[in-house]
Amino acid sequence: MSSLSSALDSACVLLVGTTDWVGTLAQTLETDTGATVRVVATADEALTVYHEESVHCLISEYALAESTGLQLLRTIRSETTTTPVILCTAAGNESIASEAVSAGVTDYIALTGDEAWIEDSLERIERAIRTARRTETLRDRARQFDAIFHDSRSATWVLDPDGHLVRVNQTAREMIEHDTESVVEQPFWTLPWWPRSNGIQSDVRQIVEKALDGTFSTAVITRTEADDSPQVSELSARPVRDERGSIVSIIVEEVDITERVDLERELRQSEELHRVTLNNMTDTVLITDDSGAYTYVCPNVHFIFGYTANEIRELGTIDALLGDDLFDRDELTDNGVLKNIECTATDKAGREHTLLVNVREVSIQDGTLLYSCRDITKRKQREEALATLQETTRDFLYAETRAEIAQRTVEDVSSVLGLDASAVYLFDVDGNNLQPTAYSTSMERLNGPPLTTHTDPDSLTGYSFVEDESLFFDDVHSSDRLENRATDLRSAAYIPLGEHGVFIAGAADVGLFDDVTRELADLLAATAEAALDRVKRESRLREQDRELQHQNSQLTALNRINEIIRDIDQALVQAETREEIDRAVCDRLTADDRFAFAWIGVIDPVEGSLQPRAWAGAERGYLDSLAVSVDESESEPSKQTAATREVTMVTNVANRLRQESWRKEALSRGFHSVLSVLLAYDEFTYGVLTVYAESQNAFDETSRAVLAELGETIASATSAVERKNALVTTSMTRLEFKIEDPAFVLSRLAQEADCTLSYHGGVQQTTDGVYVFVTVEGAVVDAAERVATELVAVEEVHRISADGTEGVLRLKLAQPFLALELADHGAVLHSASVDASSANLVIDVPDSVDVRHITQLVTEPFDNVEFQSKQTLDRTSSQSLYSQFLDQLTDRQLEVVQMAYYSGFFESPRENTGEEIADVLDISPTAFYRHARTVQRKLFSTLFDDVGIPTSSMD
């Protein structure tokens, strides 16, 4: 029963019928086997169970209610031929058995009355089930073979034991254009599927022959498609044996593996790329199990840690490398990955690195945790250096000098660059050199005390500055421009600071300037350069501000002085006398606290003294303290100006207080600065104006120039007032001088012509020049005329009249004539008698004019001047008539009548006609006569009409 139960244990048996044997068989199956037994009474119930459950064997009695077992058989066979159906009956016959076989019954059991039928039935049931299962298996295999054989993804061929083609699937048919039926029963390797090139046929034959020998074999072949793209296929040959082990056929299969080959090639390339990447990237990848033991170490681990992969493993767990408690395992479990964990690790050389670690849960090669480590040491150093640079930049904002910036730059080199030697050389414009403004003690220790460097390209410092080029050296000894060959400096950088100088940084080690250090050095230098630019701009702005303030002060002072000048000018216009001018000037200068004290002193050239003439302000007895004498050695400002005729300015009276007595007197009266100017006009001196202020530096160059010009204005106004008063003065002083100096033009002419000359007021000043009428006596007029022509001082000579040894010459002079200079100061050169040895001058000086000034005018330009006499004259009527008459004449009328007078036109007989005189004057005769008659009419009008003199008085 064991063999039976093995087939029936997993079977479902359906019994149909109501007879006793059905119950007996069902009970036996349930008790003796592991089969599942279902019992139904009718055919309909049987079909229902059959459709709802998986029935492995159906057993039915022949006679059923409303049907028969034979009819049930036919119904089931209409649906399937594989399910075993056994028909059992105790009243059977040959006819029923024949019909059952025809209907496809699996077995027919004729029941007998003995007990052996049950065991026989069980064996037959078990056999039917086993046979059905075997048949189903064969059919499944056939279906599977057909499915594989007709798989469109591969081409399949079936060969006979001789290697000839028997069968081919549709995929293989589509590969060639030939009719496959025509190549059946031919050797497989000779068929159209296999090109003769590339040895493909040989490969195909070889695998077929191996299969015929009973060995499964494969080969890879490559075909070239029409588009020249290669097609790679895998060809396999498999022997098929029967139950006795004999080879009955060969199955050949071809699978297109072009895509797989491409993928494998790409995979290999990708693996190579990843291998190269892992070997060369700076990040390090480590994989460990849960205990921290390494399961994978990236080949590039030495980039960060300096260890080989084996040395890393020998260190133990990853905790020895990255430290304990790197991350929270619960947090990793919740998140699956933890990123950017910052930690420190020490490499093989003992250097500390800052790492950024990512941890991820994985399942790779027994590893559960993947660590990716990135070295951010340089970045951290750069961040720290940038933070220091930011502080440096803030400090630079408060630096006010170049030296402060240089010192701070040197101090920050250690924290920014990690270098101990540094220096800053600043450019000195005046000396055209680079001076060591700040340097570290390490720089002095390694390189010696820094020295001033010339701005030439022979040295590294000079070259960097002149060429504006940054220089970085792994070993500065490799440079030809290194001046100090004994230096212990190795790594070095020379970075120009624009137009300000050069920044130097270095150390005793070689090769310290990597990309980050260079960048930081450039940033530090750029920051220092920007700070130096700022200081320079601010310094320039401060200078401009000081200059502007100075200019504003000057402008304010100038406006103040201009206000004084305008005030004084108005006073000068209104003044009628010299005394009024002097008093007005002093009053205006001291009004409104402009200046503390002002006075005007008059120089007496004869006595050599300076006498106060007018003053105003806080004099406080200062003038009484001064000595009256004038000496060039005298330091008192007014006396020094009188002696030197130059402006004297004292900005601080307190200086040399012990050496000059006047300073003590001035300082005791509150005078702290002094300015003294000469009052001179046309080289004629009217005195000295001295002004005192109560503050130091009250006078500058601008006020000095303005007050000096004011002195000329005062002198000019004084001269004008004197001239004006001279015209209305009724009394005068007549001075006589004797001059023995050929510098006087008439003396030189008389001496060289050996004649006597006389002048009686005949002088004209026109736009063309100065004309003088002189009378020649005691010599031939021709000789005097010839000598006058040769004199440099005479530009033109014209003979007016001549009578033997006498005559009148009209001289055009190239230099000022004394008569005009005297006239400018109110005096009149009445006459001049000149011979070969001397000249006697008679000068009339109105009482309004200072005789000393006129004396100075005569004595200063000539040597050997002797004062002859002095007398007082009263010319009330004549001067009044003379002034009135001259006021009525124009310059041209006066010129014409003077020419007529000295030409003898009014003599009888006339020495020259009107036409001749007109020709000399370059006018028409009509114009000459008109001017002459007009002058005569005005003269007679002055005599008769204005004065009213009776006709009888003219007798």
SULPE-V997604 format. One record per residue. RES is the residue in one small letter. D_FIRST is the distance of its C-alpha to the first C-alpha in Angstrom with 2 decimals. Layout:
res: [RES;RES]
d_first: [D_FIRST;D_FIRST]
This chain:
res: [m;s;s;l;s;s;a;l;d;s;a;c;v;l;l;v;g;t;t;d;w;v;g;t;l;a;q;t;l;e;t;d;t;g;a;t;v;r;v;v;a;t;a;d;e;a;l;t;v;y;h;e;e;s;v;h;c;l;i;s;e;y;a;l;a;e;s;t;g;l;q;l;l;r;t;i;r;s;e;t;t;t;t;p;v;i;l;c;t;a;a;g;n;e;s;i;a;s;e;a;v;s;a;g;v;t;d;y;i;a;l;t;g;d;e;a;w;i;e;d;s;l;e;r;i;e;r;a;i;r;t;a;r;r;t;e;t;l;r;d;r;a;r;q;f;d;a;i;f;h;d;s;r;s;a;t;w;v;l;d;p;d;g;h;l;v;r;v;n;q;t;a;r;e;m;i;e;h;d;t;e;s;v;v;e;q;p;f;w;t;l;p;w;w;p;r;s;n;g;i;q;s;d;v;r;q;i;v;e;k;a;l;d;g;t;f;s;t;a;v;i;t;r;t;e;a;d;d;s;p;q;v;s;e;l;s;a;r;p;v;r;d;e;r;g;s;i;v;s;i;i;v;e;e;v;d;i;t;e;r;v;d;l;e;r;e;l;r;q;s;e;e;l;h;r;v;t;l;n;n;m;t;d;t;v;l;i;t;d;d;s;g;a;y;t;y;v;c;p;n;v;h;f;i;f;g;y;t;a;n;e;i;r;e;l;g;t;i;d;a;l;l;g;d;d;l;f;d;r;d;e;l;t;d;n;g;v;l;k;n;i;e;c;t;a;t;d;k;a;g;r;e;h;t;l;l;v;n;v;r;e;v;s;i;q;d;g;t;l;l;y;s;c;r;d;i;t;k;r;k;q;r;e;e;a;l;a;t;l;q;e;t;t;r;d;f;l;y;a;e;t;r;a;e;i;a;q;r;t;v;e;d;v;s;s;v;l;g;l;d;a;s;a;v;y;l;f;d;v;d;g;n;n;l;q;p;t;a;y;s;t;s;m;e;r;l;n;g;p;p;l;t;t;h;t;d;p;d;s;l;t;g;y;s;f;v;e;d;e;s;l;f;f;d;d;v;h;s;s;d;r;l;e;n;r;a;t;d;l;r;s;a;a;y;i;p;l;g;e;h;g;v;f;i;a;g;a;a;d;v;g;l;f;d;d;v;t;r;e;l;a;d;l;l;a;a;t;a;e;a;a;l;d;r;v;k;r;e;s;r;l;r;e;q;d;r;e;l;q;h;q;n;s;q;l;t;a;l;n;r;i;n;e;i;i;r;d;i;d;q;a;l;v;q;a;e;t;r;e;e;i;d;r;a;v;c;d;r;l;t;a;d;d;r;f;a;f;a;w;i;g;v;i;d;p;v;e;g;s;l;q;p;r;a;w;a;g;a;e;r;g;y;l;d;s;l;a;v;s;v;d;e;s;e;s;e;p;s;k;q;t;a;a;t;r;e;v;t;m;v;t;n;v;a;n;r;l;r;q;e;s;w;r;k;e;a;l;s;r;g;f;h;s;v;l;s;v;l;l;a;y;d;e;f;t;y;g;v;l;t;v;y;a;e;s;q;n;a;f;d;e;t;s;r;a;v;l;a;e;l;g;e;t;i;a;s;a;t;s;a;v;e;r;k;n;a;l;v;t;t;s;m;t;r;l;e;f;k;i;e;d;p;a;f;v;l;s;r;l;a;q;e;a;d;c;t;l;s;y;h;g;g;v;q;q;t;t;d;g;v;y;v;f;v;t;v;e;g;a;v;v;d;a;a;e;r;v;a;t;e;l;v;a;v;e;e;v;h;r;i;s;a;d;g;t;e;g;v;l;r;l;k;l;a;q;p;f;l;a;l;e;l;a;d;h;g;a;v;l;h;s;a;s;v;d;a;s;s;a;n;l;v;i;d;v;p;d;s;v;d;v;r;h;i;t;q;l;v;t;e;p;f;d;n;v;e;f;q;s;k;q;t;l;d;r;t;s;s;q;s;l;y;s;q;f;l;d;q;l;t;d;r;q;l;e;v;v;q;m;a;y;y;s;g;f;f;e;s;p;r;e;n;t;g;e;e;i;a;d;v;l;d;i;s;p;t;a;f;y;r;h;a;r;t;v;q;r;k;l;f;s;t;l;f;d;d;v;g;i;p;t;s;s;m;d]
d_first: [0.00;3.78;5.46;4.97;5.91;8.49;10.10;10.06;11.07;14.56;14.92;17.29;16.68;19.93;20.11;23.66;25.16;26.24;24.98;22.81;19.72;19.80;19.66;16.98;14.65;15.70;15.05;11.50;10.88;12.85;11.36;7.58;7.98;11.07;12.63;16.24;17.04;20.65;22.10;25.60;27.84;30.05;30.18;32.49;30.18;27.35;29.71;30.77;27.30;26.60;29.84;29.49;25.92;23.70;21.42;18.73;17.99;20.27;19.48;22.70;24.16;27.23;29.82;30.40;33.38;36.20;34.03;31.31;27.96;29.76;32.31;29.72;28.17;31.63;32.34;29.29;29.98;33.48;32.20;29.35;27.78;24.79;22.79;20.23;21.54;19.92;22.34;21.24;23.93;24.70;28.30;27.97;30.19;30.92;33.17;30.63;28.08;30.86;31.87;28.35;28.06;31.55;30.72;27.91;24.81;21.60;20.10;21.56;19.61;21.85;20.58;21.34;21.90;19.31;16.05;13.99;14.75;12.15;9.14;11.43;12.34;9.05;8.83;12.50;12.46;10.25;12.65;15.58;14.99;14.69;17.75;19.63;19.19;20.40;23.27;24.19;24.31;26.58;28.71;29.01;30.08;32.53;33.92;34.20;35.98;38.27;39.01;39.87;41.70;43.83;44.50;48.26;48.63;48.06;48.97;46.12;46.42;43.89;45.15;44.13;43.52;47.28;48.17;49.49;49.07;46.47;46.02;47.79;47.24;49.93;51.01;51.82;53.59;55.91;56.94;59.03;61.43;60.30;58.16;54.77;54.13;57.05;55.59;52.12;51.29;54.00;53.53;52.37;54.93;57.83;57.07;59.36;57.19;58.48;62.22;63.94;65.65;64.38;62.09;59.26;58.45;58.18;55.75;53.58;53.56;52.68;49.52;48.44;48.94;46.93;44.05;44.36;44.03;40.74;42.26;42.30;45.94;48.26;51.97;54.36;57.00;60.00;61.62;64.96;65.06;68.08;69.34;69.24;66.47;63.82;60.18;57.68;54.22;51.21;49.88;46.42;44.82;41.05;39.41;36.37;34.05;31.61;28.20;30.18;32.36;35.42;37.78;37.86;40.09;42.05;42.15;45.49;46.05;49.39;49.68;53.11;53.54;57.28;56.91;54.54;57.06;59.86;57.95;57.20;60.87;61.98;59.52;60.97;64.46;63.55;62.10;65.31;67.39;65.59;65.92;69.64;70.04;68.38;70.48;73.74;73.57;75.32;72.54;70.03;66.27;64.20;60.51;59.19;56.15;56.38;58.03;60.75;59.68;60.45;57.69;60.22;63.98;66.03;67.98;71.24;71.13;74.36;76.30;76.38;75.55;76.83;73.66;71.22;67.54;66.76;69.64;68.36;64.97;66.75;68.55;65.33;64.15;65.88;67.70;69.89;70.96;71.31;71.69;69.73;69.04;69.57;67.69;65.85;62.07;61.47;63.89;62.15;58.79;60.37;62.17;60.06;63.30;66.64;69.63;73.06;72.72;75.97;76.03;77.94;76.69;78.52;78.20;78.30;82.12;82.43;83.43;82.18;80.52;79.89;76.43;74.83;71.04;68.23;64.86;61.65;58.02;55.86;52.57;53.58;52.43;51.54;54.83;55.25;59.06;61.40;65.10;67.81;71.20;74.53;77.78;80.43;82.97;85.52;84.96;85.48;88.58;89.77;89.17;91.04;93.78;94.08;94.36;97.14;98.74;98.68;100.53;102.89;103.58;104.44;106.73;108.37;109.30;111.63;113.07;116.69;117.59;116.22;116.24;113.93;111.40;111.57;111.04;108.06;106.47;106.76;105.37;102.22;101.32;99.38;97.15;96.73;96.40;95.58;98.63;101.43;104.38;106.11;109.53;111.24;114.32;116.45;118.91;122.59;124.47;127.90;127.00;124.57;122.08;118.80;119.25;116.52;116.43;113.35;111.12;108.66;109.40;106.60;108.29;111.53;109.76;107.91;110.57;113.81;116.10;115.77;118.96;120.51;119.30;121.23;119.68;119.28;116.13;116.69;114.72;111.19;112.47;115.25;113.02;110.40;113.15;115.20;112.28;110.27;107.18;104.47;103.81;100.68;100.45;97.60;100.45;103.95;105.39;104.19;106.88;110.27;111.91;111.03;114.39;113.42;111.64;111.49;109.36;106.11;104.76;101.79;99.72;102.31;102.77;106.07;105.88;109.01;109.89;111.52;115.30;115.16;114.04;111.01;108.05;106.78;103.58;101.97;100.67;100.80;97.25;96.43;94.30;94.04;94.61;91.28;90.97;90.72;93.70;95.77;94.96;95.89;99.08;100.06;99.35;101.44;104.28;104.08;104.22;107.24;108.90;108.43;109.96;112.88;113.38;113.50;116.02;118.13;118.08;118.91;121.65;123.05;122.86;124.62;127.28;127.64;127.80;130.44;132.30;132.04;133.28;136.05;136.92;136.83;139.12;141.35;141.31;142.13;144.91;146.06;146.10;148.04;150.45;150.73;151.57;154.26;155.51;155.73;157.55;159.91;160.44;161.51;163.90;165.28;166.00;167.94;169.86;173.55;174.41;172.89;173.00;170.93;168.36;168.02;167.79;165.28;163.00;162.91;162.44;159.55;157.75;157.81;157.26;154.06;153.24;152.57;154.19;155.93;159.21;160.92;164.37;166.44;168.82;171.65;172.32;175.92;176.11;179.61;178.90;175.25;173.96;171.44;172.89;170.83;171.78;169.22;166.23;163.86;161.08;160.77;163.46;164.04;166.82;164.73;167.44;170.02;167.85;167.93;170.58;172.42;172.50;170.15;168.80;165.88;164.79;164.58;160.94;161.60;159.91;162.93;165.25;162.73;162.40;166.18;166.54;163.65;163.64;159.80;157.42;156.58;153.33;152.33;148.85;149.00;152.37;150.89;150.31;153.05;154.56;156.49;157.83;159.42;161.57;161.29;157.55;158.29;160.83;158.38;155.42;157.49;158.14;154.46;154.65;151.42;151.70;154.67;155.37;158.81;159.79;163.03;164.96;166.10;166.92;168.12;168.27;170.62;169.60;170.18;168.60;165.28;162.72;160.59;157.75;156.00;152.60;151.14;147.72;146.65;145.66;147.33;148.49;146.33;147.08;147.00;149.50;151.53;151.81;152.51;155.22;156.73;156.98;158.40;161.11;162.10;162.08;164.35;166.68;166.77;167.54;170.28;171.78;171.73;173.40;176.07;176.75;176.96;179.30;181.37;182.27;183.73;185.24;189.07;189.73;188.50;188.86;190.18;188.86;190.25;188.30;189.23;186.42;186.74;183.32;182.75;179.37;181.33;181.28;184.97;186.03;184.21;185.85;189.31;188.94;187.78;190.26;193.06;194.07;194.30;191.85;192.11;189.57;190.57;187.39;186.49;182.64;180.08;176.28;174.51;171.04;172.22;173.48;176.40;179.94;183.00;186.69;188.90;192.58;193.57;196.93;198.68;196.87;196.34;193.74;192.19;191.44;189.84;187.78;186.64;185.61;183.75;181.77;180.64;179.46;175.70;176.26;178.15;176.09;178.90;182.74;185.07;188.83;190.20;193.91;196.07;199.81;200.60;199.31;197.82;195.04;191.86;188.35;185.13;182.31;178.56;176.97;173.49;173.21;173.98;177.66;178.99;180.70;177.38;175.70;178.59;178.40;174.75;175.81;178.81;181.57;183.91;185.15;188.75;190.10;189.60;192.30;190.94;192.73;191.64;191.46;190.19;189.23;190.76;188.54;189.68;186.85;187.22;184.67;184.49;184.53;180.95;179.72;179.34;181.93;179.69;177.03;179.59;180.88;177.33;176.92;180.02;179.54;175.83;175.75;179.03;180.51;184.12;184.58;187.71;188.39;192.01;192.85;191.66;193.59;192.90;193.72;193.85;193.07;192.46;194.02;193.40;189.80;189.21;190.78;188.97;185.60;186.26;187.35;184.35;181.96;183.26;182.68;179.56;178.53;179.62;183.01;183.63;182.69;185.08;188.07;187.54;187.52;190.66;192.39;191.72;192.44;196.04;195.50;197.54;200.35;203.54;203.55;199.77;198.16;195.15;194.78;192.05;190.55;190.30;188.66;186.22;185.26;184.49;182.40;180.67;181.70;184.01;187.73;187.34;184.62;186.82;189.83;187.67;186.20;189.70;191.27;188.35;188.77;192.53;192.05;189.58;192.00;194.91;192.74;191.87;195.53;197.08;194.54;192.22;194.80;197.77;200.40;203.83;205.26;208.41;206.41;205.44;208.99]
